[in-house]
Amino acid sequence: MNGTALASQLKNIVCGSVHANEPMSKHTSFRIGGPADVLVVPRDIPDLLTLIKALSDMQTPFYVIGAGTNLLVKDEGIRGVVIKIANTISHVDRLKNGILRCGAGALLPEVCKEAAQKGLSGLEFASGIPGTVGGAVTMNAAAFGGFMADLVDAAEAITYDGHQMRLSREDLEPGTKTTRVLSEPLILVEVDFSLKEDSPEDVQELMKEYLIRRASSQPLSLPSAGCAFKNPEGQGAGRFIDAAGLKGVRVGGAQVSELHANFIVNNGGATAKDVISLMNHVQEVVYSKFKVTLEPEVRILGG
Ligand SMILES: Cc1cc2nc3c(=O)[nH]c(=O)nc-3n(C[C@H](O)[C@H](O)[C@H](O)COP(=O)(O)OP(=O)(O)OC[C@H]3O[C@@H](n4cnc5c(N)ncnc54)[C@H](O)[C@@H]3O)c2cc1C
């Protein structure tokens, strides 16, 4: 079934918004990516469950994304349905004992701001990570020595055949830029963070410090998907890339950032093919010089 026909069928089933042949460049921080046959933004958790069950009955493949800040979507786009959980299912509620309950689609910078205002400490390191709560916990996003999964008290997830389950922190099986949510895969819909009471001023001050450090070391004015490669055991991938003399190297519109060697930036008009060729080149040069294998951190979808 083509995108237009599939979209009109889904419009009769879900309450959220449904878009046919949607350019994924509009939904990724890289500003790269061909069209998804259909992109759906569910209205709430029951709407998401209805959608999952319908797609599973129709045997239509689907992919869940958050804010698209860790994604490279191929130029050929995505066959099937992309379910976008960002700025939807985005409630943030303070419960007892320092628990902050967040919908998976809440944006992390907003959640961090709210935690600071409520005098809850723990999330300071994450205030400049631009994705959703769902994406950050799924990827066990990390910065300044802090890891998202360490803050999780419990999480609500949905299986790909539409069953709801509750996970503890241990059930998430966190690893380096991965969790069970990614490997199984599951869909995260809600996360309870376990935070500590502190003064709002102190929490805000520490967040500000981290944001300043980030702004001076990351190319935030150009489109990217954050770090391109995972850090090999105990060492920064960027150091190897820098030491290999690769800062500033380009393929088409894609370039290894001059400021942070582990960032690949879109200098204008970059294609997914440009980025993938550049990543391959970086991996080859780093391996030939240091015998170190760099593993992609950015998730590649479609094609
Ligand atoms: C400027 C910049 C700075 C960054 N800094 C950091 C940093 O300091 N540390 C860091 O770790 N990352 C960083 N990143 C990368 C990225 O922001 C994080 O990995 C973020 O957590 C991804 O969240 P997202 O919502 O955008 O997920 P997406 O990119 O949309 O998705 C990432 C993966 O998670 C899956 N996923 C997303 N939501 C769900 C869900 N609800 N249920 C199940 N699976 C889901 C997707 O299928 C995909 O596999 C940075 C990116 C940029 C652009």
The ligand as an SDF file (V2000), in Angstrom:
LIG
                    3D

 53 58  0  0  0  0  0  0  0  0999 V2000
   23.6060   18.9410   19.9330 C   0  0  0  0  0  0  0  0  0  0  0  0
   23.4040   17.5640   20.4920 C   0  0  0  0  0  0  0  0  0  0  0  0
   23.9750   17.2160   21.7240 C   0  0  0  0  0  0  0  0  0  0  0  0
   23.8140   15.9350   22.2290 C   0  0  0  0  0  0  0  0  0  0  0  0
   24.3820   15.6390   23.4420 N   0  0  0  0  0  0  0  0  0  0  0  0
   24.2630   14.3880   23.9420 C   0  0  0  0  0  0  0  0  0  0  0  0
   24.8630   14.0350   25.1930 C   0  0  0  0  0  0  0  0  0  0  0  0
   25.4930   14.8440   25.8590 O   0  0  0  0  0  0  0  0  0  0  0  0
   24.7200   12.7720   25.6240 N   0  0  0  0  0  0  0  0  0  0  0  0
   24.0160   11.8150   24.9220 C   0  0  0  0  0  0  0  0  0  0  0  0
   23.9190   10.6650   25.3730 O   0  0  0  0  0  0  0  0  0  0  0  0
   23.4270   12.1280   23.7510 N   0  0  0  0  0  0  0  0  0  0  0  0
   23.5190   13.3720   23.2390 C   0  0  0  0  0  0  0  0  0  0  0  0
   22.9290   13.6940   22.0500 N   0  0  0  0  0  0  0  0  0  0  0  0
   22.1830   12.6440   21.3030 C   0  0  0  0  0  0  0  0  0  0  0  0
   20.6730   12.6110   21.6170 C   0  0  0  0  0  0  0  0  0  0  0  0
   20.2110   13.8840   21.9710 O   0  0  0  0  0  0  0  0  0  0  0  0
   20.3390   11.6500   22.7230 C   0  0  0  0  0  0  0  0  0  0  0  0
   20.7400   10.3360   22.4340 O   0  0  0  0  0  0  0  0  0  0  0  0
   18.8330   11.6510   23.0160 C   0  0  0  0  0  0  0  0  0  0  0  0
   18.6280   10.9580   24.2030 O   0  0  0  0  0  0  0  0  0  0  0  0
   17.9770   11.0370   21.9080 C   0  0  0  0  0  0  0  0  0  0  0  0
   16.6220   11.3060   22.1970 O   0  0  0  0  0  0  0  0  0  0  0  0
   15.5320   11.4570   21.0410 P   0  0  0  0  0  0  0  0  0  0  0  0
   14.2050   11.6220   21.6880 O   0  0  0  0  0  0  0  0  0  0  0  0
   15.9160   12.5220   20.0940 O   0  0  0  0  0  0  0  0  0  0  0  0
   15.6190   10.0220   20.3720 O   0  0  0  0  0  0  0  0  0  0  0  0
   15.6400    9.6810   18.8140 P   0  0  0  0  0  0  0  0  0  0  0  0
   16.8890   10.2300   18.2090 O   0  0  0  0  0  0  0  0  0  0  0  0
   14.3630   10.0470   18.2000 O   0  0  0  0  0  0  0  0  0  0  0  0
   15.7570    8.0950   18.8860 O   0  0  0  0  0  0  0  0  0  0  0  0
   16.9370    7.4760   19.3790 C   0  0  0  0  0  0  0  0  0  0  0  0
   16.6690    5.9750   19.5390 C   0  0  0  0  0  0  0  0  0  0  0  0
   15.7450    5.7860   20.6020 O   0  0  0  0  0  0  0  0  0  0  0  0
   14.5640    5.1120   20.1460 C   0  0  0  0  0  0  0  0  0  0  0  0
   13.4310    5.7380   20.8430 N   0  0  0  0  0  0  0  0  0  0  0  0
   13.1530    7.0670   20.9580 C   0  0  0  0  0  0  0  0  0  0  0  0
   12.0640    7.2390   21.7310 N   0  0  0  0  0  0  0  0  0  0  0  0
   11.6450    6.0110   22.1000 C   0  0  0  0  0  0  0  0  0  0  0  0
   10.5500    5.5290   22.9040 C   0  0  0  0  0  0  0  0  0  0  0  0
    9.6720    6.3570   23.4900 N   0  0  0  0  0  0  0  0  0  0  0  0
   10.4200    4.1880   23.0530 N   0  0  0  0  0  0  0  0  0  0  0  0
   11.2900    3.3270   22.4680 C   0  0  0  0  0  0  0  0  0  0  0  0
   12.3330    3.7150   21.6970 N   0  0  0  0  0  0  0  0  0  0  0  0
   12.4990    5.0430   21.5330 C   0  0  0  0  0  0  0  0  0  0  0  0
   14.5420    5.3080   18.6370 C   0  0  0  0  0  0  0  0  0  0  0  0
   13.9050    4.2150   18.0070 O   0  0  0  0  0  0  0  0  0  0  0  0
   16.0410    5.3400   18.2980 C   0  0  0  0  0  0  0  0  0  0  0  0
   16.5480    4.0360   18.1800 O   0  0  0  0  0  0  0  0  0  0  0  0
   23.0590   14.9640   21.5100 C   0  0  0  0  0  0  0  0  0  0  0  0
   22.4800   15.3190   20.2870 C   0  0  0  0  0  0  0  0  0  0  0  0
   22.6550   16.6080   19.7680 C   0  0  0  0  0  0  0  0  0  0  0  0
   21.9920   16.9550   18.4650 C   0  0  0  0  0  0  0  0  0  0  0  0
  1  2  1  0
  2  3  1  0
  2 52  2  0
  3  4  2  0
  4  5  1  0
  4 50  1  0
  5  6  2  0
  6  7  1  0
  6 13  1  0
  7  8  2  0
  7  9  1  0
  9 10  1  0
 10 11  2  0
 10 12  1  0
 12 13  2  0
 13 14  1  0
 14 15  1  0
 14 50  1  0
 15 16  1  0
 16 17  1  0
 16 18  1  0
 18 19  1  0
 18 20  1  0
 20 21  1  0
 20 22  1  0
 22 23  1  0
 23 24  1  0
 24 25  2  0
 24 26  1  0
 24 27  1  0
 27 28  1  0
 28 29  2  0
 28 30  1  0
 28 31  1  0
 31 32  1  0
 32 33  1  0
 33 34  1  0
 33 48  1  0
 34 35  1  0
 35 36  1  0
 35 46  1  0
 36 37  1  0
 36 45  1  0
 37 38  2  0
 38 39  1  0
 39 40  1  0
 39 45  2  0
 40 41  1  0
 40 42  2  0
 42 43  1  0
 43 44  2  0
 44 45  1  0
 46 47  1  0
 46 48  1  0
 48 49  1  0
 50 51  2  0
 51 52  1  0
 52 53  1  0
M  END
$$$$
